[in-house]
Amino acid sequence: MPLSFDPDTIRMPKGHFIGGRYVDGKDGLPMRRPSDALAFANCPIADADLVDEAVSVAKRALRESGWSTRRPRERTNAMHRWADLIEAEGETLARLEAVSSTRPISQLIQGDVAVTAEQIRFFAEFADKEGSDLVPTGDDSLGMIMTEPYGVVGAITPWNFPLSMAGWKLGPALAAGNAIVLKPSEMTPFSTLYVAELAVRAGIPAGLINIVLGDGQTTGNAMTGHPDIAKISFTGSTAAGSTIMANIARTGVKPMTLELGGKSPQIVFADADLTLTANAIANSILINAGQACVAGSRVIVEESVMEPLVTSLLARMAAITPGPTWDETSDYSPVISERQIGRIDAIVRAARGAGAECLAGGKYLDRKGYFYAPTLLSNVGPDSPAVVEEIFGPVLTLQTFTDEEEALALADHPIYGLAAGLFTRDLSRAIRLTRRLQAGTVWVNRYSRSRDHILPTGGYKQSGIGKDLGCEAYQANRKSKSVLINI
């Protein structure tokens, strides 16, 4: 089946999705397609009143549908029907996302759509399998830890993987018995809107999922500060996460899950399989043009194998096929916006000004849209802007080491601790360093998530609070109550 399509033929959902229907919104933010920089739509901005309406609808739907109190298997079955529809409508979802985002159509069909359906199914199965616990107390009493939904939860998702990030938030919230108000990125809202529409078609009561569009300053602040939103889940930058925490603190106290920025190291020892290693490192920065919070942007390589590793990385970087996201032959993404590509270039130029040597890239690609060449920088010190700052683009830095302690010192970042990679054939070394690396996820002889959704993701330091995915994500959408009964 041909996957390529004409983006001008795609009809985009219009407005917010509240109470199971689309709600008109005033045109707000102009949107441009990253692949050709052409204006194609406007994203409305939900103000505080519209956010309040969405929250009220969610509360009413939760109460009238009995979603949180019905038999748990009913929630499970409804969510499985939803996952079936996501797969059945995969081509439509992929096209909606490819038009406005940085995700190539072939990767969406093979990856993001299928992964999102899997995530919904994964969390659906928690509904009738995770519950309250009996705990040991004295012989004259019965102790229990009961769990129950929060009620209405709020979620904010980023622009880099819009569809699968929506699955991260919607799946556990719904399975745990909550209603949800979700704000997708104002740059990539369309696939999320359609996923919400599919939920209603699958039999999930209208109003349990509400999608409000807008920016962080207006819509995001109204959500995170809303008194009837009981819990917040956010994926995005550390700076935005700090703003959300401050806004919550100004308006009260509520639990939150924050998956934030990263500047992740990949440590390569001389005994590593260099072919496997080069492929893993290249994929980690070439997929989505490095626009991923876990991008392994800092390569820390044992000095003796620096040269062959660099040769392999340069070959992989030269083999890319950049092109519009709606062309099935494209395998290299554009950058999301003119502002973001300018920021990437500014950091690269600053690093070069500080002494970095550019082995590849370091420039815009000469084509329509926001494309930046895969970039490899060597001779970078620990204070280089390219080493310190989260670039969120296709830029790798190279540093060398001679022993484990030096490698660990270079890997440690003063701010971030989201993920790390480790390449070695020495099992003892792998276990030893995994214990010492300051990161919420460590990959050994690979650098990517798998489709084992049981593995949670989240960061150390300023890379976040709490976990997405895994049973931790489900549990984070329920609150606990201690009960002690005298016998």
VOMIKE-634473 format. One record per residue (C-alpha): z, x, y; residue number from 1; residue in one letter; chain. Coordinates in steps of 0.001 Angstrom, whole numbers, plus 500000, padded with zeros to 6 digits. Layout:
N
> zz_xx_yy_n_res_chain
> Z_X_Y_NUM_A_A .
...
//
This chain:
487
> zz_xx_yy_n_res_chain
> 500000_500000_500000_1_M_A .
> 498993_501523_503372_2_P_A .
> 502019_501946_505616_3_L_A .
> 500346_502866_508918_4_S_A .
> 500140_500079_511496_5_F_A .
> 499224_499329_515091_6_D_A .
> 502470_499124_517131_7_P_A .
> 500886_496744_519631_8_D_A .
> 500581_494076_516916_9_T_A .
> 504315_493943_516165_10_I_A .
> 506230_491019_517602_11_R_A .
> 509701_492172_518575_12_M_A .
> 512786_489881_518435_13_P_A .
> 513768_488799_521924_14_K_A .
> 517260_488293_523249_15_G_A .
> 520720_488505_521706_16_H_A .
> 521598_486986_518314_17_F_A .
> 524663_484767_518658_18_I_A .
> 525762_481911_516426_19_G_A .
> 522767_482282_514122_20_G_A .
> 520096_482002_516821_21_R_A .
> 518422_484090_519470_22_Y_A .
> 519867_483726_522936_23_V_A .
> 517727_484580_525939_24_D_A .
> 518902_487446_528053_25_G_A .
> 517823_488645_531442_26_K_A .
> 515478_491620_531260_27_D_A .
> 517515_494689_531899_28_G_A .
> 516644_498160_530674_29_L_A .
> 513005_499252_530325_30_P_A .
> 512167_500691_526901_31_M_A .
> 509576_503336_526025_32_R_A .
> 508219_504217_522619_33_R_A .
> 509237_507797_521766_34_P_A .
> 505975_508439_519933_35_S_A .
> 503697_507875_522934_36_D_A .
> 506065_507385_525920_37_A_A .
> 504503_503986_526689_38_L_A .
> 506638_501160_528101_39_A_A .
> 506658_498246_525674_40_F_A .
> 509758_496072_526139_41_A_A .
> 512944_495449_528075_42_N_A .
> 516443_495339_526642_43_C_A .
> 518709_492644_528116_44_P_A .
> 522276_493516_529047_45_I_A .
> 525098_491295_527828_46_A_A .
> 527721_490964_530549_47_D_A .
> 531407_490277_529992_48_A_A .
> 530822_486504_529902_49_D_A .
> 528196_486753_527171_50_L_A .
> 530359_489131_525145_51_V_A .
> 533201_486637_525489_52_D_A .
> 530893_483890_524228_53_E_A .
> 529899_486002_521212_54_A_A .
> 533559_486659_520385_55_V_A .
> 534410_482951_520717_56_S_A .
> 531513_482045_518425_57_V_A .
> 532709_484615_515889_58_A_A .
> 536267_483239_515951_59_K_A .
> 535039_479692_515512_60_R_A .
> 532652_480625_512682_61_A_A .
> 535431_482465_510881_62_L_A .
> 537739_479477_511165_63_R_A .
> 535209_476772_510270_64_E_A .
> 533462_478634_507456_65_S_A .
> 536645_479761_505716_66_G_A .
> 534877_483070_505086_67_W_A .
> 538097_485073_504921_68_S_A .
> 539902_482613_502640_69_T_A .
> 537151_481504_500258_70_R_A .
> 536998_482946_496777_71_R_A .
> 536145_486648_497193_72_P_A .
> 533280_486467_494700_73_R_A .
> 531546_483972_496986_74_E_A .
> 531476_486630_499699_75_R_A .
> 530146_489122_497161_76_T_A .
> 527344_486803_496027_77_N_A .
> 526269_485972_499572_78_A_A .
> 526083_489643_500459_79_M_A .
> 524006_490398_497356_80_H_A .
> 521525_487718_498452_81_R_A .
> 521459_489396_501861_82_W_A .
> 520677_492773_500276_83_A_A .
> 517867_491133_498273_84_D_A .
> 516314_489851_501502_85_L_A .
> 516623_493251_503178_86_I_A .
> 514583_494736_500333_87_E_A .
> 512081_491874_500336_88_A_A .
> 511585_492179_504099_89_E_A .
> 511601_495968_504025_90_G_A .
> 508144_496396_505519_91_E_A .
> 508980_494157_508471_92_T_A .
> 512265_495942_509061_93_L_A .
> 510611_499351_508845_94_A_A .
> 507910_498408_511338_95_R_A .
> 510421_496999_513814_96_L_A .
> 512395_500219_513654_97_E_A .
> 509423_502584_513690_98_A_A .
> 508046_501138_516930_99_V_A .
> 511068_501923_519080_100_S_A .
> 512917_504669_517198_101_S_A .
> 512349_508232_515984_102_T_A .
> 512153_507276_512309_103_R_A .
> 508705_507706_510646_104_P_A .
> 507483_504645_508757_105_I_A .
> 507188_506462_505426_106_S_A .
> 510789_507691_505620_107_Q_A .
> 512013_504229_506584_108_L_A .
> 510389_502558_503595_109_I_A .
> 511523_505223_501133_110_Q_A .
> 514960_505807_502640_111_G_A .
> 516598_503773_505382_112_D_A .
> 515702_500266_504182_113_V_A .
> 516662_500911_500558_114_A_A .
> 519846_502718_501585_115_V_A .
> 520898_499821_503828_116_T_A .
> 520475_497317_501004_117_A_A .
> 522474_499617_498701_118_E_A .
> 525266_499875_501260_119_Q_A .
> 525513_496091_501569_120_I_A .
> 525728_495777_497781_121_R_A .
> 528246_498604_497551_122_F_A .
> 530658_496970_499993_123_F_A .
> 530043_493480_498592_124_A_A .
> 531641_494579_495330_125_E_A .
> 534918_495444_497074_126_F_A .
> 535544_491809_498037_127_A_A .
> 536964_490802_494643_128_D_A .
> 538197_494202_493502_129_K_A .
> 540407_495490_496313_130_E_A .
> 543537_493543_497169_131_G_A .
> 547289_493541_497438_132_S_A .
> 549608_495831_495462_133_D_A .
> 552940_495366_493767_134_L_A .
> 555190_498296_494576_135_V_A .
> 558396_499535_492905_136_P_A .
> 561620_498258_494481_137_T_A .
> 565083_497423_493148_138_G_A .
> 565514_495179_490100_139_D_A .
> 566758_492363_492326_140_D_A .
> 563605_492196_494479_141_S_A .
> 559826_492062_494376_142_L_A .
> 557908_494309_496750_143_G_A .
> 554277_493755_497738_144_M_A .
> 551792_495251_500153_145_I_A .
> 549453_492419_501128_146_M_A .
> 546148_492982_502943_147_T_A .
> 544151_490573_505066_148_E_A .
> 541169_490704_507438_149_P_A .
> 541586_491583_511090_150_Y_A .
> 539558_488586_512246_151_G_A .
> 536857_489617_514706_152_V_A .
> 535900_493284_514685_153_V_A .
> 533593_495053_517110_154_G_A .
> 531024_497717_516275_155_A_A .
> 528750_499963_518313_156_I_A .
> 525909_501836_516604_157_T_A .
> 523690_504734_517780_158_P_A .
> 519933_505070_518164_159_W_A .
> 519230_507838_515650_160_N_A .
> 519440_505822_512392_161_F_A .
> 519684_502226_513666_162_P_A .
> 519228_500355_510398_163_L_A .
> 521499_502359_508115_164_S_A .
> 524166_502679_510822_165_M_A .
> 524212_498880_511095_166_A_A .
> 524795_498780_507336_167_G_A .
> 527754_501148_507761_168_W_A .
> 529430_498654_510081_169_K_A .
> 528302_495239_508865_170_L_A .
> 528861_495808_505138_171_G_A .
> 532584_496623_505065_172_P_A .
> 533463_494204_507882_173_A_A .
> 531860_491214_506146_174_L_A .
> 533066_492132_502650_175_A_A .
> 536629_492437_503953_176_A_A .
> 536489_488875_505303_177_G_A .
> 535939_489513_509006_178_N_A .
> 533453_488292_511574_179_A_A .
> 531718_490943_513662_180_I_A .
> 530238_491457_517099_181_V_A .
> 527882_494447_517051_182_L_A .
> 526118_496262_519868_183_K_A .
> 523179_498403_518741_184_P_A .
> 521784_501096_520992_185_S_A .
> 519825_499708_523905_186_E_A .
> 516963_501997_522833_187_M_A .
> 516646_500752_519231_188_T_A .
> 517981_497195_518786_189_P_A .
> 515205_495395_516934_190_F_A .
> 515820_496120_513246_191_S_A .
> 519506_495286_513704_192_T_A .
> 518622_491900_515186_193_L_A .
> 516388_491122_512224_194_Y_A .
> 519033_492218_509698_195_V_A .
> 521425_489722_511301_196_A_A .
> 518786_487006_511029_197_E_A .
> 518326_487826_507337_198_L_A .
> 522079_487454_506781_199_A_A .
> 521956_483840_507936_200_V_A .
> 518907_483177_505769_201_R_A .
> 520877_484586_502816_202_A_A .
> 523658_482034_503321_203_G_A .
> 526208_484052_505264_204_I_A .
> 527601_481510_507736_205_P_A .
> 525984_481592_511173_206_A_A .
> 528225_483148_513772_207_G_A .
> 529901_485645_511473_208_L_A .
> 527411_488292_512669_209_I_A .
> 526654_488378_516367_210_N_A .
> 524437_491004_517995_211_I_A .
> 524819_491611_521710_212_V_A .
> 522418_493953_523462_213_L_A .
> 523181_496167_526409_214_G_A .
> 524451_499512_527594_215_D_A .
> 527808_501167_527132_216_G_A .
> 529038_500773_530681_217_Q_A .
> 528668_496995_530799_218_T_A .
> 528402_495607_527280_219_T_A .
> 530289_498339_525445_220_G_A .
> 533218_498265_527848_221_N_A .
> 533403_494461_527634_222_A_A .
> 533553_494684_523835_223_M_A .
> 536063_497490_523435_224_T_A .
> 538374_495958_526005_225_G_A .
> 538140_492378_524730_226_H_A .
> 541582_491075_523696_227_P_A .
> 540216_489030_520773_228_D_A .
> 538356_491919_519165_229_I_A .
> 541014_493268_516845_230_A_A .
> 539403_496529_515722_231_K_A .
> 536577_498795_516924_232_I_A .
> 534160_500941_514915_233_S_A .
> 531883_503334_516790_234_F_A .
> 529359_506007_515878_235_T_A .
> 528080_508230_518670_236_G_A .
> 528920_511182_520848_237_S_A .
> 532387_512628_521330_238_T_A .
> 532150_511936_525066_239_A_A .
> 531383_508263_524453_240_A_A .
> 534185_508074_521886_241_G_A .
> 536631_509423_524470_242_S_A .
> 535485_506762_526930_243_T_A .
> 536020_504042_524324_244_I_A .
> 539529_505299_523574_245_M_A .
> 540366_505301_527281_246_A_A .
> 539002_501787_527751_247_N_A .
> 541004_500474_524799_248_I_A .
> 544137_502133_526173_249_A_A .
> 543624_500500_529566_250_R_A .
> 543430_497044_528029_251_T_A .
> 545880_497305_525144_252_G_A .
> 546160_498894_521723_253_V_A .
> 543921_498365_518692_254_K_A .
> 542833_500391_515667_255_P_A .
> 539519_502191_515785_256_M_A .
> 537148_504169_513596_257_T_A .
> 535204_506824_515496_258_L_A .
> 532463_508917_513887_259_E_A .
> 531565_511347_516648_260_L_A .
> 529647_514520_517435_261_G_A .
> 529197_517669_515431_262_G_A .
> 527993_521247_515631_263_K_A .
> 527930_521939_511935_264_S_A .
> 527694_525412_510363_265_P_A .
> 525783_526416_507246_266_Q_A .
> 527097_529607_505627_267_I_A .
> 524657_531533_503441_268_V_A .
> 525882_534281_501107_269_F_A .
> 523640_536989_499652_270_A_A .
> 523969_535592_496128_271_D_A .
> 522580_532177_497121_272_A_A .
> 519324_530777_495754_273_D_A .
> 517312_531492_498913_274_L_A .
> 514469_529098_498109_275_T_A .
> 516879_526196_497652_276_L_A .
> 518855_527334_500695_277_T_A .
> 515861_527611_503024_278_A_A .
> 514626_524158_501995_279_N_A .
> 518040_522596_502558_280_A_A .
> 518530_524237_505951_281_I_A .
> 515015_523393_507118_282_A_A .
> 515355_519754_506050_283_N_A .
> 518700_519469_507809_284_S_A .
> 517132_520258_511188_285_I_A .
> 513590_518932_510710_286_L_A .
> 514467_515440_509462_287_I_A .
> 514605_513153_512491_288_N_A .
> 513963_516274_514609_289_A_A .
> 517598_517288_514324_290_G_A .
> 518822_514027_515829_291_Q_A .
> 521757_513560_513481_292_A_A .
> 525467_514018_514079_293_C_A .
> 525744_516109_510903_294_V_A .
> 522706_518303_511652_295_A_A .
> 523427_521793_510316_296_G_A .
> 522408_523507_513524_297_S_A .
> 524374_526779_513127_298_R_A .
> 523120_529082_510360_299_V_A .
> 525591_531847_509528_300_I_A .
> 523944_534215_507060_301_V_A .
> 525089_537357_505264_302_E_A .
> 523376_540262_506986_303_E_A .
> 521592_541597_503900_304_S_A .
> 519542_538382_503373_305_V_A .
> 518839_537523_506999_306_M_A .
> 515210_538670_506925_307_E_A .
> 513973_536766_503830_308_P_A .
> 515802_533619_504916_309_L_A .
> 514209_533757_508365_310_V_A .
> 510763_534231_506824_311_T_A .
> 511211_531087_504712_312_S_A .
> 512570_529046_507607_313_L_A .
> 509654_530017_509849_314_L_A .
> 507201_528954_507148_315_A_A .
> 508883_525568_506791_316_R_A .
> 508936_525027_510556_317_M_A .
> 505237_525836_510808_318_A_A .
> 504339_523309_508105_319_A_A .
> 505430_520161_509955_320_I_A .
> 503101_517250_510680_321_T_A .
> 504163_515692_513999_322_P_A .
> 502785_512290_514805_323_G_A .
> 503612_508747_515835_324_P_A .
> 506282_507023_513794_325_T_A .
> 503831_504281_512836_326_W_A .
> 501477_506765_511114_327_D_A .
> 502319_507241_507439_328_E_A .
> 501075_510856_507501_329_T_A .
> 503667_511895_510102_330_S_A .
> 506692_513754_508783_331_D_A .
> 508146_515138_512024_332_Y_A .
> 509825_512859_514546_333_S_A .
> 509685_512618_518305_334_P_A .
> 512812_512947_520419_335_V_A .
> 514216_509588_521514_336_I_A .
> 513621_509831_525278_337_S_A .
> 512385_511915_528178_338_E_A .
> 515969_512510_529238_339_R_A .
> 516986_513791_525807_340_Q_A .
> 514011_516111_525366_341_I_A .
> 514714_517537_528828_342_G_A .
> 518312_518197_527819_343_R_A .
> 517225_519980_524626_344_I_A .
> 514829_522190_526555_345_D_A .
> 517439_522967_529215_346_A_A .
> 519942_524190_526586_347_I_A .
> 517304_526326_524875_348_V_A .
> 516289_527875_528197_349_R_A .
> 519933_528533_529069_350_A_A .
> 520484_530208_525694_351_A_A .
> 517429_532405_526184_352_R_A .
> 518653_533265_529646_353_G_A .
> 521927_534390_528068_354_A_A .
> 520103_536760_525710_355_G_A .
> 518967_534639_522750_356_A_A .
> 515680_535609_521081_357_E_A .
> 513345_532716_520322_358_C_A .
> 511712_533308_516923_359_L_A .
> 509903_529961_516914_360_A_A .
> 509436_526930_519138_361_G_A .
> 511394_526694_522335_362_G_A .
> 508839_524397_523951_363_K_A .
> 507408_520904_524180_364_Y_A .
> 504601_520093_521763_365_L_A .
> 501300_519418_523506_366_D_A .
> 500817_515792_522555_367_R_A .
> 501703_512269_523653_368_K_A .
> 505311_511250_523405_369_G_A .
> 508544_513219_523363_370_Y_A .
> 507917_515936_520785_371_F_A .
> 509784_519252_520795_372_Y_A .
> 508802_522180_518589_373_A_A .
> 511192_523239_515812_374_P_A .
> 513145_526097_517341_375_T_A .
> 514868_529107_515810_376_L_A .
> 517130_531244_518014_377_L_A .
> 518627_534586_516990_378_S_A .
> 520804_537105_518799_379_N_A .
> 523180_534378_519935_380_V_A .
> 526807_535065_520711_381_G_A .
> 529732_532705_520093_382_P_A .
> 529616_531583_523734_383_D_A .
> 525886_530838_523807_384_S_A .
> 525107_527281_524990_385_P_A .
> 523010_526801_521853_386_A_A .
> 526043_527630_519676_387_V_A .
> 528685_525737_521627_388_V_A .
> 526926_522507_522657_389_E_A .
> 525754_519683_520420_390_E_A .
> 522029_519780_521141_391_I_A .
> 520954_516783_519050_392_F_A .
> 517488_518216_518586_393_G_A .
> 515428_520504_516318_394_P_A .
> 517193_523755_517230_395_V_A .
> 518746_526232_514773_396_L_A .
> 520802_529265_515758_397_T_A .
> 521208_532352_513587_398_L_A .
> 524323_534528_513330_399_Q_A .
> 525151_537181_510741_400_T_A .
> 528327_538234_508928_401_F_A .
> 529460_540924_506512_402_T_A .
> 532493_539324_504802_403_D_A .
> 534130_535943_504172_404_E_A .
> 536634_536166_506992_405_E_A .
> 533939_536861_509544_406_E_A .
> 531865_533970_508171_407_A_A .
> 534797_531552_508470_408_L_A .
> 535590_532744_511995_409_A_A .
> 531997_532133_513083_410_L_A .
> 531930_528724_511355_411_A_A .
> 535036_527439_513127_412_D_A .
> 534166_525458_516267_413_H_A .
> 536774_524797_518961_414_P_A .
> 535789_521128_519325_415_I_A .
> 533808_519857_516347_416_Y_A .
> 534538_519572_512639_417_G_A .
> 532170_516966_511236_418_L_A .
> 530338_518727_508399_419_A_A .
> 529612_522152_506936_420_A_A .
> 527278_523699_504382_421_G_A .
> 527979_526526_501955_422_L_A .
> 525386_528343_499836_423_F_A .
> 526567_530628_497029_424_T_A .
> 526373_530967_493240_425_R_A .
> 530025_532035_493111_426_D_A .
> 532065_528959_492133_427_L_A .
> 535412_530543_492997_428_S_A .
> 534154_531473_496445_429_R_A .
> 532772_527969_496957_430_A_A .
> 536127_526369_496170_431_I_A .
> 538055_528933_498182_432_R_A .
> 535966_528459_501334_433_L_A .
> 535668_524696_500959_434_T_A .
> 539459_524525_501228_435_R_A .
> 539430_526534_504449_436_R_A .
> 536451_525055_506271_437_L_A .
> 537554_522717_509055_438_Q_A .
> 535156_519851_508406_439_A_A .
> 535374_516301_507150_440_G_A .
> 532443_516858_504768_441_T_A .
> 531469_520075_502984_442_V_A .
> 528207_520350_501051_443_W_A .
> 527782_523185_498558_444_V_A .
> 524244_524334_497689_445_N_A .
> 522830_521313_499505_446_R_A .
> 522932_519916_503022_447_Y_A .
> 522539_516160_503067_448_S_A .
> 524281_512957_502163_449_R_A .
> 523448_511468_498799_450_S_A .
> 523231_507791_497953_451_R_A .
> 526729_507942_496477_452_D_A .
> 528200_505543_499000_453_H_A .
> 531651_506046_497512_454_I_A .
> 531912_509346_499418_455_L_A .
> 533432_508675_502865_456_P_A .
> 532191_510373_506012_457_T_A .
> 534180_511335_509078_458_G_A .
> 535275_514331_511040_459_G_A .
> 538068_516726_511868_460_Y_A .
> 539092_517711_515413_461_K_A .
> 537091_515838_518071_462_Q_A .
> 534451_514781_515557_463_S_A .
> 536233_511534_514917_464_G_A .
> 539055_509345_513664_465_I_A .
> 538946_507507_510340_466_G_A .
> 536096_507194_507864_467_K_A .
> 532849_505335_507357_468_D_A .
> 531499_504619_503857_469_L_A .
> 533642_504828_500736_470_G_A .
> 536597_502590_499935_471_C_A .
> 538171_503935_503152_472_E_A .
> 535666_501953_505233_473_A_A .
> 536531_498721_503443_474_Y_A .
> 540258_499346_503759_475_Q_A .
> 539838_500130_507470_476_A_A .
> 538620_496554_507940_477_N_A .
> 541815_495042_506537_478_R_A .
> 545370_495217_507828_479_K_A .
> 548419_495470_505607_480_S_A .
> 551669_493511_505492_481_K_A .
> 554789_494565_503630_482_S_A .
> 556599_491798_501734_483_V_A .
> 560024_491981_500047_484_L_A .
> 561301_489004_498060_485_I_A .
> 564833_488735_496719_486_N_A .
> 564934_487552_493138_487_I_A .
//
